[in-house]
Amino acid sequence: MADKKADLAGPGIGDYTELEKILPQDYTSLLSPKQTQNAIYAVKDYIEANLCKELNLIRVTVPLIVDVESGINDLLDRDGSRTPIGFHISNDHDKNPIDAQVVQAATKWKRIALKQFEMDIGEGLLTDMRAVRKDYFLDHDHSAYVDQWDWELAITKDQRNLQFLRQIVEKIWKVIKGAEAHVQQLFPQLKTDKYPDLPDKLTFIHAEGILDRYLDLPRKQRETEIARDLGAMFIYGIGWVLKDGYPHELRAADYDDWVTETTSDDGRPMHGLNGDILVWNPVTKRRHELTSMGIRVNAETLKKQLEISGQLDFLKLPYHQAILNNEIPLSVGGGIGQSRTFMLLLKKAHIGEVSATVWPKIFKDMCRKKNIHVIE
């Protein structure tokens, strides 16, 4: 049970001795460094164009820094384990200063932006988001530098249900599968029996259903085991406490809705209108998370979730007031990891092969010995 509690917040393996065992032993990149860069932008262009087409989005600018007082920075979880980088802008000899934070994700900003850009119901936005998450353990698929396609779509009250969420997830999966086919057409060496293609369809499964299969395993081990079995899945209902006394994973209380009552396919009462797309990565032979998303809280569920998390003081912040007063649209949205997607589709062993950021010397040395060449 101690392992389960430790597994709730913060991604990553957490130990370089353990990580060295996990990294592949016989790895050779299928693409040269130059080919890799060309392939990255082929995937990037395809996904951005087709996300806009499938979800009726337009591309918009997105902030790197936000005002602390706005309350719109993403806290990622609700235990305080991952805090944003803050700094003081003295401005005008400190007569008109700003206390700012580097964003961790644009989750809340996007919902406000729907109103700012005058999006109607069924219209949305796509951002090329960059962020810093300083509290990650730096492993083969987590870095302190984060790049995401953060997107948000305005919806109606009647669309706040699992059926609509599933329709959105299937459209996103269609785009990811299309990107896989597109980049393999440009670089045929990426199609290989050694690393099978992604499944054509996702399996939808509630977090409680995964717990039923692997009752004694911590969350990441449960995800790895079921990803091996299913190939690709959408795990929904993340954040509500499951029957073992723990949520599948901690979720912040003020963006995704994890409290709304739902019903499983076999008639059992469940909770949550959010989830993650995870796949089996044949290179790393582990779970591989591509996107976290969900239908956003309304006034009622925001108050319920903040009460559960002991954060009712957030209600005084401008973002939360806007939800309570119905001043911003109801929405569904999420973040798709760019480098995570490139890593998967280009059959890479390390996210550092597709993303330029910082890594500790111990990890870089380890990768060189295993023929994994990270960008420096």
C-alpha positions in Angstrom: 0.0 0.0 0.0 2.9 2.3 0.7 4.0 1.8 -2.9 0.6 2.7 -4.1 0.6 6.0 -2.2 4.0 6.9 -3.5 2.9 6.2 -7.0 0.0 8.7 -7.0 1.8 11.9 -7.7 4.7 12.7 -10.0 5.7 10.7 -13.0 9.0 9.0 -13.7 10.9 5.9 -12.5 12.8 7.7 -9.7 16.0 5.8 -9.6 18.9 5.7 -12.1 20.0 2.2 -11.1 16.5 0.9 -11.9 16.4 3.0 -15.1 19.6 1.5 -16.4 17.9 -1.9 -16.3 14.9 -0.7 -18.1 16.6 1.0 -21.1 16.8 -1.3 -24.1 20.0 -3.3 -24.5 20.2 -3.7 -28.3 19.0 -0.3 -29.5 19.8 1.4 -32.8 17.9 4.4 -34.0 16.0 3.8 -37.3 16.7 7.4 -38.3 19.8 9.5 -38.5 19.9 12.8 -36.5 19.1 14.8 -39.7 16.3 12.4 -40.7 14.9 12.6 -37.2 14.5 16.4 -37.4 12.8 16.1 -40.7 10.5 13.5 -39.4 9.6 15.5 -36.3 8.3 18.4 -38.3 6.5 16.1 -40.8 4.6 14.6 -37.8 4.1 18.0 -36.2 2.6 19.6 -39.3 0.4 16.6 -39.9 -1.0 16.5 -36.4 -1.6 20.2 -36.1 -3.5 20.4 -39.4 -5.6 17.3 -38.7 -6.4 18.1 -35.1 -7.8 21.4 -36.4 -9.8 19.6 -39.1 -11.2 16.9 -36.8 -12.1 19.0 -33.8 -12.8 22.3 -35.6 -9.9 24.2 -34.0 -7.8 27.2 -34.9 -4.2 27.7 -33.9 -3.6 30.5 -31.4 -0.7 32.0 -29.5 -0.2 30.8 -25.9 1.7 32.3 -22.9 4.9 31.0 -21.5 4.5 33.1 -18.3 1.3 34.0 -16.3 0.5 36.3 -13.4 0.4 34.5 -10.1 -2.8 36.4 -9.0 -4.7 35.1 -12.0 -4.9 31.6 -10.6 -4.6 30.1 -14.1 -1.4 28.2 -13.9 -1.8 24.4 -13.9 -0.8 22.8 -10.6 -0.9 19.3 -12.3 -2.0 17.5 -9.2 -3.5 18.3 -5.8 -0.8 17.3 -3.3 1.6 20.2 -3.9 4.4 17.9 -5.2 4.9 19.8 -8.5 5.2 23.5 -8.1 5.8 26.1 -10.8 8.9 28.3 -11.2 8.1 31.8 -9.9 9.9 35.1 -10.3 9.4 38.8 -9.6 9.2 41.4 -12.3 10.2 44.6 -10.6 8.9 46.8 -13.5 8.9 50.6 -13.1 11.3 50.6 -10.1 8.9 48.2 -8.3 6.0 50.7 -8.4 4.0 48.4 -10.8 5.5 45.0 -10.3 4.2 41.6 -11.3 4.8 38.3 -9.6 4.9 35.8 -12.5 5.2 32.0 -13.0 6.4 29.9 -15.8 3.4 27.8 -17.0 3.3 24.1 -16.3 0.5 23.6 -18.8 -2.1 25.9 -20.5 -5.1 24.0 -19.2 -6.9 26.9 -17.5 -5.7 29.6 -19.8 -7.2 27.9 -22.8 -10.7 27.9 -21.3 -10.5 31.6 -20.7 -9.1 32.0 -24.2 -12.2 30.5 -25.7 -14.1 33.6 -24.5 -11.2 35.9 -25.4 -11.2 34.7 -29.0 -15.0 34.6 -29.2 -15.4 30.9 -29.9 -18.9 29.6 -30.5 -20.2 26.2 -29.4 -18.3 23.6 -31.4 -15.3 25.8 -32.0 -12.0 25.6 -30.3 -8.3 26.4 -30.2 -5.0 24.6 -30.6 -1.8 25.8 -29.0 1.9 25.0 -29.5 2.5 25.1 -25.7 5.9 25.1 -24.0 6.3 24.7 -20.3 8.8 23.9 -17.5 8.1 21.2 -14.8 11.1 21.4 -12.5 10.0 18.6 -10.1 10.0 15.7 -12.6 12.5 12.9 -12.2 14.4 13.0 -15.5 14.1 9.6 -17.2 13.6 8.2 -20.7 10.2 9.8 -21.2 10.0 12.7 -18.7 12.0 15.9 -19.0 11.9 19.3 -17.2 11.0 20.9 -20.6 7.5 20.1 -21.8 6.0 20.6 -25.2 2.3 19.9 -25.8 -0.5 20.5 -28.3 -2.9 22.0 -25.7 -6.4 22.2 -27.2 -9.8 23.3 -26.0 -13.3 23.1 -27.5 -16.5 24.9 -26.4 -19.4 22.5 -25.7 -23.0 22.5 -24.5 -24.3 21.3 -21.2 -25.8 18.3 -22.9 -22.3 17.2 -24.2 -20.9 16.8 -20.7 -21.1 13.0 -20.8 -18.9 9.9 -21.5 -20.4 9.3 -25.0 -19.3 12.7 -26.2 -15.9 12.3 -24.5 -15.4 9.0 -26.3 -16.2 10.6 -29.7 -13.5 13.3 -29.1 -11.0 10.6 -28.0 -11.6 8.6 -31.1 -11.1 11.6 -33.4 -7.7 12.2 -31.6 -6.7 8.6 -32.1 -7.6 8.9 -35.8 -5.2 11.8 -36.1 -2.4 9.9 -34.3 -2.8 6.8 -36.5 -2.9 9.1 -39.5 0.4 10.7 -38.4 1.9 7.2 -38.0 1.0 6.2 -41.6 2.2 9.6 -42.9 5.6 9.5 -41.4 6.1 5.8 -42.4 5.3 6.8 -46.0 8.0 9.4 -45.8 10.5 7.2 -43.9 9.7 3.5 -44.8 12.4 2.2 -42.4 10.0 3.1 -39.6 7.7 0.3 -40.6 9.4 -2.8 -39.1 8.3 -6.1 -37.6 10.6 -5.4 -34.6 8.3 -2.5 -33.5 4.7 -3.2 -34.5 2.4 -0.4 -35.5 -0.2 1.1 -33.1 -3.6 -0.7 -33.0 -6.3 0.7 -35.2 -8.7 1.1 -32.3 -8.5 2.1 -28.7 -9.9 0.1 -25.8 -11.9 2.3 -23.4 -11.6 1.1 -19.8 -12.4 2.8 -16.5 -9.6 3.1 -13.9 -11.7 0.9 -11.6 -11.7 -1.9 -14.2 -7.9 -1.8 -14.3 -7.7 -2.0 -10.6 -10.0 -5.1 -10.7 -7.4 -6.8 -12.9 -4.3 -5.8 -10.9 -5.6 -5.2 -7.4 -2.2 -5.4 -5.7 -0.1 -3.4 -8.2 0.8 0.3 -8.0 -0.7 2.5 -10.7 2.3 2.6 -13.2 2.7 -1.1 -13.0 -1.0 -1.6 -13.6 -0.8 0.6 -16.6 2.3 -1.2 -18.0 0.6 -4.6 -17.6 -2.6 -3.6 -19.3 -0.9 -1.6 -22.0 1.0 -4.8 -22.9 -2.3 -6.7 -23.1 -4.3 -4.1 -25.0 -1.8 -2.2 -27.1 -3.6 1.1 -26.8 -6.3 2.3 -24.4 -8.2 5.3 -23.0 -8.3 5.1 -19.2 -11.1 7.2 -17.9 -12.3 8.2 -14.4 -8.9 9.4 -13.1 -9.0 11.3 -9.8 -11.9 9.7 -8.0 -11.0 7.4 -5.1 -11.2 3.7 -6.2 -12.2 0.7 -4.1 -8.7 0.2 -2.7 -8.8 3.7 -1.1 -6.6 5.5 -3.6 -7.4 7.4 -6.9 -5.8 5.9 -10.0 -3.7 9.1 -10.1 -4.0 12.5 -8.4 -5.7 15.1 -10.6 -5.9 18.8 -9.9 -9.4 19.8 -8.7 -10.1 22.8 -10.9 -9.9 21.6 -14.5 -10.9 18.1 -15.4 -14.2 16.7 -14.0 -13.4 13.5 -12.0 -16.4 13.7 -9.7 -19.4 13.4 -12.0 -21.3 10.2 -11.5 -21.3 7.8 -14.5 -22.2 4.2 -15.2 -19.8 1.5 -16.5 -20.7 -0.7 -19.5 -21.8 -3.5 -17.1 -24.0 -1.2 -15.1 -21.7 -0.3 -12.1 -21.7 3.2 -10.6 -18.5 5.1 -11.5 -17.2 8.6 -11.5 -15.3 10.9 -13.9 -15.4 12.5 -17.3 -11.7 12.6 -18.0 -8.9 10.2 -18.9 -5.5 9.4 -20.5 -4.5 7.8 -23.8 -1.8 5.2 -23.0 -0.1 2.8 -25.4 2.4 0.0 -25.3 5.8 1.2 -26.4 7.6 -1.7 -28.2 10.9 0.1 -27.9 11.0 0.8 -24.2 8.6 -2.1 -23.4 6.6 0.0 -21.0 3.5 2.1 -20.7 3.6 5.3 -22.8 1.3 8.2 -22.1 0.4 10.4 -25.0 -2.4 12.6 -23.7 -4.3 13.7 -20.7 -7.7 15.2 -21.3 -11.3 15.6 -20.1 -14.5 17.5 -19.9 -13.9 20.5 -17.7 -15.5 21.3 -14.4 -18.7 23.4 -14.2 -19.6 25.5 -11.2 -21.1 22.6 -9.3 -18.3 20.1 -9.8 -15.6 22.7 -9.2 -16.9 23.3 -5.7 -17.2 19.5 -5.0 -13.7 18.8 -6.2 -12.1 21.7 -4.3 -13.9 20.6 -1.2 -12.6 17.1 -1.6 -9.1 18.3 -2.1 -9.2 20.9 0.7 -8.7 23.8 -1.6 -11.9 25.8 -1.3 -9.8 29.0 -0.9 -9.1 28.8 -4.6 -12.7 29.9 -5.2 -11.7 33.5 -4.6 -9.3 33.5 -7.6 -10.4 35.1 -10.9 -10.4 31.9 -13.0 -12.5 30.1 -10.4 -14.9 33.0 -10.1 -15.3 33.0 -13.8 -16.5 29.3 -13.7 -18.8 29.9 -10.7 -20.4 32.9 -12.5 -20.7 31.1 -15.8 -18.5 33.7 -17.5 -16.4 31.3 -19.5 -17.7 28.5 -21.8 -18.2 24.9 -20.8 -15.5 22.9 -22.6 -13.6 19.8 -23.2 -9.8 19.9 -23.7 -6.5 18.3 -23.2 -2.8 18.2 -23.8 -1.0 15.9 -26.2 2.7 15.5 -25.6 4.6 16.5 -28.7 7.9 14.9 -27.8 6.2 11.9 -26.4 4.4 11.4 -29.7 7.5 12.0 -31.8 9.4 9.5 -29.6 6.7 6.9 -30.1 6.1 7.3 -33.8 9.8 7.6 -34.7 10.6 4.4 -32.6 13.0 6.2 -30.2 14.2 4.9 -26.9 14.6 8.3 -25.2 12.6 11.5 -25.4 16.0 13.3 -25.5 16.4 12.0 -29.1 13.6 14.3 -30.2 13.8 17.1 -27.7 16.6 19.5 -26.7 16.8 20.0 -23.0 18.9 19.3 -19.9 19.9 15.9 -18.5 22.2 14.9 -15.7 25.7 13.6 -16.5 24.9 10.1 -15.0 22.0 9.7 -17.4 23.8 11.0 -20.5 26.7 8.6 -19.8 24.3 5.8 -19.4 22.7 6.5 -22.7 25.9 6.7 -24.6 26.8 3.2 -23.5 23.5 2.0 -24.8 23.9 3.7 -28.2 21.2 6.2 -27.4 22.2 9.6 -28.6 20.3 12.5 -26.9 20.4 16.0 -28.3 22.8 18.2 -26.4 
